[in-house]
Amino acid sequence: MGRNIVVVGTQWGDEGKGKIVDLLTDRVSAVVRFQGGHNAGHTLVIDGEKTVLHLIPSGILREGVQCLIGNGVVLSPEALREELDMLEQRGVPARERLRISGACPLILPYHVALDMAREKARGQAAIG
């Protein structure tokens, strides 16, 4: 049985989890994103090239690393498509190396519209 490494943040984000995962990626065959959504993000600079990812695990930038999105990730198909397109335009074969759980909950355009309508209805009590 292989060894697994888990990187978890215990604060409110911006703790450097993405950088730690990137440092460890040279030693692994797969990187899994197990929770969160596209509102989070991680910025990587590899060989002087800056890449900002929101859904796809940072291992996608390393050749030969399989990336997985687990069923704890709330998935926006639109955000995923934009991220995949950006990576493919840069020569990263993201579609070949990415696997997504069929049990991921989806954020669809009507969810966004409902959320905006609810916030508008709250008026001064809106939380953003």
TORPA-4810 file (N, C-alpha, C, O; in nm, 3 decimals):
<nodes>
NODE_1_0.085_-0.118_0.000_0.000_0.000_0.000_0.088_0.124_0.000_0.188_0.129_0.072_M
NODE_2_0.053_0.221_-0.080_0.130_0.345_-0.089_0.104_0.438_0.028_0.016_0.416_0.111_G
NODE_3_0.183_0.542_0.031_0.171_0.641_0.137_0.088_0.759_0.084_0.102_0.798_-0.031_R
NODE_4_0.004_0.814_0.169_-0.076_0.930_0.134_-0.035_1.047_0.222_-0.005_1.030_0.339_N
NODE_5_-0.035_1.166_0.164_-0.004_1.288_0.237_-0.126_1.378_0.226_-0.177_1.401_0.116_I
NODE_6_-0.172_1.430_0.339_-0.288_1.519_0.340_-0.242_1.657_0.384_-0.174_1.671_0.485_V
NODE_7_-0.279_1.759_0.307_-0.249_1.897_0.342_-0.383_1.965_0.371_-0.468_1.976_0.283_V
NODE_8_-0.401_2.010_0.497_-0.526_2.071_0.539_-0.494_2.204_0.606_-0.401_2.212_0.686_V
NODE_9_-0.571_2.306_0.575_-0.555_2.435_0.641_-0.641_2.442_0.766_-0.752_2.389_0.768_G
NODE_10_-0.590_2.506_0.869_-0.665_2.518_0.993_-0.702_2.662_1.022_-0.748_2.695_1.132_T
NODE_11_-0.683_2.749_0.924_-0.719_2.890_0.941_-0.826_2.925_0.839_-0.905_2.839_0.800_Q
NODE_12_-0.830_3.049_0.794_-0.934_3.095_0.703_-0.886_3.103_0.559_-0.947_3.174_0.478_W
NODE_13_-0.781_3.035_0.525_-0.730_3.039_0.389_-0.602_3.119_0.380_-0.556_3.176_0.479_G
NODE_14_-0.544_3.124_0.261_-0.419_3.196_0.236_-0.306_3.151_0.329_-0.223_3.232_0.371_D
NODE_15_-0.305_3.022_0.361_-0.202_2.969_0.451_-0.083_2.912_0.375_0.017_2.874_0.436_E
NODE_16_-0.092_2.906_0.245_0.016_2.850_0.166_-0.001_2.703_0.134_0.096_2.635_0.098_G
NODE_17_-0.123_2.651_0.145_-0.147_2.509_0.116_-0.107_2.475_-0.028_-0.046_2.371_-0.052_K
NODE_18_-0.141_2.563_-0.121_-0.107_2.537_-0.261_0.042_2.525_-0.283_0.088_2.442_-0.361_G
NODE_19_0.120_2.609_-0.215_0.266_2.603_-0.227_0.321_2.472_-0.171_0.411_2.412_-0.228_K
NODE_20_0.266_2.430_-0.058_0.310_2.304_0.002_0.277_2.187_-0.091_0.361_2.100_-0.114_I
NODE_21_0.156_2.185_-0.144_0.118_2.078_-0.237_0.210_2.078_-0.358_0.254_1.973_-0.403_V
NODE_22_0.240_2.197_-0.410_0.329_2.204_-0.526_0.467_2.149_-0.494_0.527_2.080_-0.576_D
NODE_23_0.518_2.179_-0.375_0.649_2.126_-0.335_0.648_1.973_-0.326_0.746_1.908_-0.360_L
NODE_24_0.537_1.917_-0.281_0.526_1.772_-0.265_0.495_1.699_-0.395_0.515_1.578_-0.404_L
NODE_25_0.448_1.771_-0.495_0.400_1.708_-0.619_0.509_1.632_-0.694_0.479_1.538_-0.766_T
NODE_26_0.634_1.672_-0.678_0.743_1.599_-0.743_0.755_1.456_-0.693_0.818_1.372_-0.758_D
NODE_27_0.696_1.426_-0.577_0.711_1.295_-0.514_0.586_1.208_-0.521_0.582_1.101_-0.462_R
NODE_28_0.484_1.254_-0.593_0.356_1.182_-0.592_0.310_1.150_-0.734_0.359_1.207_-0.831_V
NODE_29_0.216_1.058_-0.744_0.160_1.024_-0.875_0.022_1.086_-0.895_-0.029_1.089_-1.007_S
NODE_30_-0.038_1.137_-0.787_-0.172_1.196_-0.798_-0.190_1.306_-0.694_-0.132_1.301_-0.585_A
NODE_31_-0.272_1.404_-0.729_-0.311_1.510_-0.637_-0.463_1.516_-0.638_-0.525_1.517_-0.744_V
NODE_32_-0.523_1.518_-0.518_-0.668_1.515_-0.504_-0.716_1.644_-0.438_-0.662_1.686_-0.336_V
NODE_33_-0.816_1.705_-0.496_-0.886_1.815_-0.430_-1.012_1.752_-0.372_-1.093_1.696_-0.446_R
NODE_34_-1.028_1.759_-0.240_-1.137_1.683_-0.178_-1.254_1.768_-0.131_-1.359_1.713_-0.097_F
NODE_35_-1.239_1.901_-0.127_-1.350_1.984_-0.082_-1.330_2.127_-0.131_-1.224_2.162_-0.183_Q
NODE_36_-1.433_2.208_-0.115_-1.426_2.349_-0.154_-1.502_2.376_-0.282_-1.579_2.294_-0.331_G
NODE_37_-1.478_2.495_-0.335_-1.544_2.537_-0.458_-1.456_2.633_-0.534_-1.339_2.652_-0.499_G
NODE_38_-1.510_2.694_-0.638_-1.429_2.780_-0.723_-1.407_2.920_-0.665_-1.340_3.002_-0.727_H
NODE_39_-1.464_2.947_-0.548_-1.437_3.075_-0.483_-1.298_3.077_-0.420_-1.242_3.183_-0.395_N
NODE_40_-1.244_2.960_-0.394_-1.107_2.949_-0.342_-1.010_2.956_-0.459_-1.050_2.942_-0.574_A
NODE_41_-0.885_2.977_-0.430_-0.789_2.980_-0.538_-0.648_2.962_-0.488_-0.618_2.987_-0.372_G
NODE_42_-0.561_2.919_-0.577_-0.421_2.909_-0.544_-0.340_2.957_-0.664_-0.370_2.926_-0.779_H
NODE_43_-0.236_3.034_-0.632_-0.150_3.092_-0.734_-0.015_3.023_-0.729_0.046_3.011_-0.623_T
NODE_44_0.030_2.979_-0.844_0.160_2.913_-0.853_0.246_2.986_-0.955_0.195_3.032_-1.058_L
NODE_45_0.375_2.997_-0.927_0.469_3.050_-1.024_0.571_2.940_-1.048_0.650_2.907_-0.960_V
NODE_46_0.568_2.884_-1.168_0.658_2.775_-1.204_0.737_2.818_-1.327_0.679_2.853_-1.430_I
NODE_47_0.868_2.815_-1.315_0.956_2.860_-1.424_0.918_3.000_-1.471_0.920_3.029_-1.590_D
NODE_48_0.885_3.087_-1.375_0.853_3.226_-1.405_0.714_3.249_-1.461_0.678_3.364_-1.490_G
NODE_49_0.635_3.144_-1.476_0.500_3.158_-1.532_0.396_3.146_-1.421_0.390_3.046_-1.349_E
NODE_50_0.314_3.251_-1.408_0.211_3.255_-1.303_0.083_3.187_-1.352_0.036_3.213_-1.462_K
NODE_51_0.029_3.101_-1.268_-0.096_3.031_-1.298_-0.186_3.041_-1.175_-0.143_3.013_-1.063_T
NODE_52_-0.311_3.081_-1.197_-0.409_3.088_-1.089_-0.514_2.980_-1.116_-0.579_2.980_-1.221_V
NODE_53_-0.530_2.890_-1.021_-0.628_2.781_-1.032_-0.732_2.796_-0.921_-0.701_2.843_-0.812_L
NODE_54_-0.854_2.756_-0.951_-0.962_2.764_-0.853_-1.024_2.628_-0.824_-1.063_2.602_-0.710_H
NODE_55_-1.035_2.543_-0.922_-1.096_2.411_-0.905_-0.998_2.297_-0.925_-0.994_2.202_-0.847_L
NODE_56_-0.920_2.307_-1.029_-0.831_2.197_-1.068_-0.711_2.193_-0.974_-0.649_2.296_-0.948_I
NODE_57_-0.675_2.075_-0.923_-0.559_2.063_-0.835_-0.430_2.112_-0.904_-0.413_2.096_-1.024_P
NODE_58_-0.342_2.172_-0.824_-0.220_2.231_-0.878_-0.126_2.129_-0.941_-0.039_2.166_-1.019_S
NODE_59_-0.142_2.003_-0.909_-0.060_1.899_-0.970_-0.075_1.891_-1.121_0.008_1.830_-1.188_G
NODE_60_-0.180_1.953_-1.174_-0.205_1.950_-1.318_-0.090_2.014_-1.395_-0.071_1.986_-1.514_I
NODE_61_-0.013_2.100_-1.330_0.098_2.168_-1.396_0.224_2.083_-1.403_0.322_2.122_-1.465_L
NODE_62_0.222_1.967_-1.339_0.338_1.878_-1.338_0.312_1.757_-1.427_0.212_1.688_-1.412_R
NODE_63_0.403_1.734_-1.518_0.389_1.624_-1.613_0.380_1.490_-1.540_0.455_1.464_-1.446_E
NODE_64_0.288_1.406_-1.584_0.276_1.272_-1.530_0.197_1.261_-1.401_0.187_1.152_-1.344_G
NODE_65_0.140_1.371_-1.352_0.063_1.368_-1.227_-0.086_1.363_-1.260_-0.137_1.450_-1.331_V
NODE_66_-0.154_1.262_-1.209_-0.299_1.248_-1.225_-0.367_1.340_-1.124_-0.324_1.346_-1.009_Q
NODE_67_-0.470_1.411_-1.164_-0.542_1.500_-1.073_-0.687_1.455_-1.061_-0.751_1.415_-1.159_C
NODE_68_-0.737_1.461_-0.938_-0.872_1.415_-0.911_-0.949_1.522_-0.834_-0.894_1.587_-0.745_L
NODE_69_-1.075_1.538_-0.870_-1.165_1.626_-0.796_-1.267_1.536_-0.728_-1.343_1.466_-0.794_I
NODE_70_-1.267_1.538_-0.594_-1.352_1.450_-0.516_-1.492_1.505_-0.495_-1.521_1.620_-0.528_G
NODE_71_-1.579_1.420_-0.440_-1.720_1.456_-0.427_-1.748_1.559_-0.319_-1.864_1.595_-0.299_N
NODE_72_-1.647_1.606_-0.247_-1.665_1.716_-0.153_-1.648_1.852_-0.217_-1.666_1.955_-0.152_G
NODE_73_-1.614_1.853_-0.345_-1.596_1.979_-0.418_-1.729_2.019_-0.480_-1.794_1.939_-0.548_V
NODE_74_-1.770_2.144_-0.455_-1.890_2.199_-0.518_-1.845_2.256_-0.652_-1.767_2.351_-0.657_V
NODE_75_-1.894_2.197_-0.759_-1.838_2.220_-0.892_-1.925_2.311_-0.979_-2.044_2.285_-0.999_L
NODE_76_-1.865_2.417_-1.027_-1.929_2.503_-1.127_-1.880_2.458_-1.264_-1.763_2.477_-1.296_S
NODE_77_-1.967_2.398_-1.346_-1.923_2.354_-1.478_-1.864_2.468_-1.562_-1.769_2.448_-1.637_P
NODE_78_-1.922_2.587_-1.549_-1.872_2.703_-1.624_-1.730_2.739_-1.580_-1.643_2.762_-1.665_E
NODE_79_-1.707_2.746_-1.450_-1.573_2.778_-1.400_-1.473_2.669_-1.438_-1.359_2.699_-1.472_A
NODE_80_-1.516_2.544_-1.433_-1.429_2.434_-1.471_-1.390_2.443_-1.618_-1.273_2.426_-1.652_L
NODE_81_-1.486_2.469_-1.705_-1.458_2.482_-1.848_-1.359_2.595_-1.874_-1.266_2.579_-1.954_R
NODE_82_-1.378_2.709_-1.809_-1.287_2.822_-1.827_-1.145_2.785_-1.785_-1.048_2.818_-1.853_E
NODE_83_-1.134_2.716_-1.672_-1.002_2.676_-1.623_-0.937_2.573_-1.716_-0.818_2.583_-1.745_E
NODE_84_-1.014_2.476_-1.761_-0.961_2.377_-1.855_-0.915_2.443_-1.985_-0.808_2.411_-2.036_L
NODE_85_-0.996_2.535_-2.037_-0.959_2.605_-2.161_-0.830_2.682_-2.144_-0.743_2.679_-2.231_D
NODE_86_-0.816_2.753_-2.031_-0.695_2.830_-2.004_-0.572_2.740_-2.001_-0.469_2.773_-2.060_M
NODE_87_-0.583_2.627_-1.933_-0.470_2.534_-1.925_-0.437_2.474_-2.061_-0.319_2.465_-2.098_L
NODE_88_-0.538_2.432_-2.135_-0.515_2.373_-2.267_-0.450_2.474_-2.362_-0.363_2.437_-2.442_E
NODE_89_-0.490_2.601_-2.354_-0.429_2.705_-2.438_-0.281_2.722_-2.406_-0.203_2.765_-2.491_Q
NODE_90_-0.243_2.689_-2.284_-0.103_2.700_-2.243_-0.027_2.570_-2.264_0.089_2.558_-2.224_R
NODE_91_-0.091_2.473_-2.327_-0.023_2.348_-2.359_-0.027_2.242_-2.251_0.043_2.142_-2.261_G
NODE_92_-0.110_2.262_-2.149_-0.124_2.163_-2.041_-0.238_2.067_-2.081_-0.351_2.113_-2.100_V
NODE_93_-0.211_1.937_-2.093_-0.316_1.842_-2.133_-0.410_1.809_-2.016_-0.418_1.694_-1.972_P
NODE_94_-0.479_1.910_-1.968_-0.559_1.897_-1.846_-0.671_1.795_-1.860_-0.695_1.717_-1.767_A
NODE_95_-0.739_1.792_-1.972_-0.851_1.699_-1.989_-0.805_1.553_-1.982_-0.880_1.466_-1.939_R
NODE_96_-0.683_1.527_-2.025_-0.629_1.390_-2.022_-0.595_1.344_-1.881_-0.604_1.225_-1.851_E
NODE_97_-0.556_1.437_-1.795_-0.504_1.399_-1.663_-0.597_1.432_-1.548_-0.559_1.417_-1.431_R
NODE_98_-0.718_1.477_-1.577_-0.813_1.514_-1.473_-0.929_1.416_-1.469_-0.985_1.381_-1.572_L
NODE_99_-0.963_1.371_-1.349_-1.080_1.286_-1.326_-1.166_1.355_-1.222_-1.116_1.413_-1.125_R
NODE_100_-1.298_1.348_-1.242_-1.393_1.418_-1.155_-1.495_1.319_-1.103_-1.551_1.240_-1.180_I
NODE_101_-1.521_1.322_-0.972_-1.623_1.237_-0.913_-1.760_1.272_-0.971_-1.795_1.389_-0.984_S
NODE_102_-1.835_1.170_-1.006_-1.972_1.190_-1.054_-2.067_1.233_-0.944_-2.182_1.267_-0.971_G
NODE_103_-2.020_1.233_-0.819_-2.104_1.270_-0.706_-2.083_1.415_-0.662_-2.138_1.456_-0.560_A
NODE_104_-2.004_1.492_-0.737_-1.984_1.633_-0.702_-2.116_1.710_-0.715_-2.184_1.698_-0.817_C
NODE_105_-2.153_1.787_-0.612_-2.268_1.875_-0.629_-2.232_1.987_-0.728_-2.118_2.033_-0.731_P
NODE_106_-2.329_2.029_-0.808_-2.305_2.131_-0.910_-2.362_2.266_-0.869_-2.467_2.274_-0.806_L
NODE_107_-2.291_2.372_-0.908_-2.343_2.508_-0.899_-2.380_2.546_-1.042_-2.293_2.560_-1.128_I
NODE_108_-2.509_2.562_-1.067_-2.558_2.596_-1.200_-2.599_2.743_-1.205_-2.617_2.805_-1.100_L
NODE_109_-2.615_2.800_-1.324_-2.650_2.942_-1.334_-2.775_2.980_-1.253_-2.781_3.090_-1.198_P
NODE_110_-2.873_2.891_-1.245_-2.992_2.927_-1.169_-2.963_2.936_-1.019_-3.029_3.011_-0.948_Y
NODE_111_-2.865_2.861_-0.969_-2.825_2.874_-0.829_-2.768_3.013_-0.804_-2.799_3.076_-0.702_H
NODE_112_-2.686_3.061_-0.896_-2.627_3.195_-0.884_-2.738_3.300_-0.887_-2.737_3.393_-0.807_V
NODE_113_-2.834_3.285_-0.980_-2.945_3.381_-0.990_-3.029_3.381_-0.863_-3.068_3.488_-0.815_A
NODE_114_-3.058_3.264_-0.807_-3.135_3.256_-0.682_-3.061_3.323_-0.568_-3.121_3.396_-0.489_L
NODE_115_-2.931_3.299_-0.559_-2.851_3.360_-0.453_-2.853_3.513_-0.465_-2.866_3.583_-0.365_D
NODE_116_-2.839_3.563_-0.587_-2.841_3.708_-0.608_-2.977_3.766_-0.572_-2.984_3.873_-0.511_M
NODE_117_-3.085_3.697_-0.607_-3.220_3.745_-0.575_-3.242_3.746_-0.424_-3.302_3.840_-0.371_A
NODE_118_-3.194_3.644_-0.355_-3.208_3.639_-0.209_-3.132_3.754_-0.144_-3.182_3.817_-0.051_R
NODE_119_-3.012_3.781_-0.191_-2.933_3.890_-0.135_-3.000_4.024_-0.160_-3.003_4.110_-0.072_E
NODE_120_-3.054_4.042_-0.280_-3.122_4.168_-0.312_-3.244_4.186_-0.221_-3.271_4.297_-0.175_K
NODE_121_-3.316_4.077_-0.196_-3.434_4.083_-0.109_-3.399_4.118_0.035_-3.482_4.171_0.108_A
NODE_122_-3.277_4.088_0.076_-3.234_4.119_0.213_-3.205_4.267_0.232_-3.197_4.315_0.345_R
NODE_123_-3.190_4.340_0.123_-3.166_4.484_0.131_-3.042_4.517_0.212_-2.933_4.469_0.182_G
NODE_124_-3.059_4.600_0.314_-2.947_4.644_0.399_-2.885_4.529_0.478_-2.772_4.541_0.524_Q
NODE_125_-2.958_4.420_0.495_-2.908_4.306_0.572_-2.830_4.207_0.486_-2.791_4.101_0.533_A
NODE_126_-2.807_4.242_0.359_-2.734_4.152_0.268_-2.594_4.125_0.321_-2.531_4.212_0.381_A
NODE_127_-2.546_4.003_0.298_-2.414_3.966_0.348_-2.313_3.947_0.236_-2.197_3.912_0.263_I
NODE_128_-2.353_3.969_0.113_-2.258_3.965_0.002_-2.251_3.835_-0.066_-2.175_3.819_-0.161_G
</nodes>
